[in-house]
Amino acid sequence: MPPTHLADLSPEQRRVAVTELGLPAFRADQLSRHYFGRFEADPAAMTDLPATVRDRLRDALLPSLVTSVTELSCDDGTTRKTLWKAHDGIRAESVLMGYPDRATVCVSSQAGCGMACPFCATGQGGLSRNLSTGEIVEQVRQAAAAARDGALGEPTRLSNVVFMGMGEPLANYKRVVGALRRIIEPAPAGLGISARGVTVSTVGLVPAIDKLTAEGLPVTLAVSLHTPDDELRDTLVPVNNRWKVAEVLAAARRYADATGRRVSIEYALIRDVNDQPWRADLLGKLLRERLTTRLVHVNLIPLNPTPGSEWDASPRPVQDEFVDRVRAAGVACTVRDTRGREIAAACGQLAATQS
């Protein structure tokens, strides 16, 4: 794992770390205000710190964790994908997206993924390792700085963070929860992004969903369901062989009841695989019965095919009928805005081309 970073530590742990360097505890608060409040990670620019201690603080608490290898832009500059390289050479990705009403960053929680979903570029490559809390938070901090500095056109504030990049977030539970705390805690403890703007996705690790429920963090839970029937889901989402659809939806219901937050059901629509009308009907029926229409929303995702893959996106008429059928069951259903197809913006695509 990478060296310890300020973002790995709670405010109290930061003060302890600073005092162990022989410095007064308030230096930890100064560092935190720069890093979390001003998005500054270079002690050389922190002029309120004595020049004689800046190198020590950088080496101990602000080591370089991720370096940009490649940056690609499309959609008139409103979509920017970054390929990061960590200290050990592993690669991970994030995507910064600008919209009229918000700026969102999609971050990775692992380098690769061990869930082995066959239609996903990351799943095809396997898992290299978990990312640290600091490596996750660094993706968000750098995105916040880029948005503030006009990387999306006009300077704007980063308002949303989605854990939908490389990896299964709940398989890296401890570090992801640490990152969630750093993201939503107000500065200088954290980045101060509203919990309502943070979404954590999962393929359905039921015990981890229940642990997250007990954390009391009111972030949005997104369940990557992709089909309502166990027979197909055993193939599309192999973890379904351990926790079936009914168990996953029951855990999602417990999360929604505890937090009051509506659960998002992610559904990648794949031509002739999971886009049949009867599956749309079954999806609507299950969600209405097990989550209730008040507590659930379906986010339909036109598949972004990977090069050489046998999987392809469903035709538009098929997509439209699927949406109509889910809505006919009384369940809210929208189609995700497709961004970045020309820059390999589906998670894992850019890393796969440059590994």
Secondary structure, DSSP 8 states (H G I E B T S, - for coil): -----GGGS-HHHHHHHHHHTTS-THHHHHHHIIIIIS----GGG-TTS-HHHHHHHHHHH----EEEEEEEEETTTTEEEEEEEETTS-EEEEEEEEETTEEEEE--SEEE-SS--TT-HHHHH-EEEE--HHHHHHHHHHHHHHHHTTTTSS-----EEEE-SSS-GGGGHHHHHHHHHHHHS-TTTS----GGGEEEEES--HHHHHHHHHHT---EEEEE---SSHHHHHHHSGGGGTS-HHHHHHHHHHHHHHH---EEEEEEEBTTTT--HHHHHHHHHHHHHHT-GGGEEEEEEE----TT-S--B--HHHHHHHHHHHHHTT-EEEE-----GGGT-STTHHHHH--
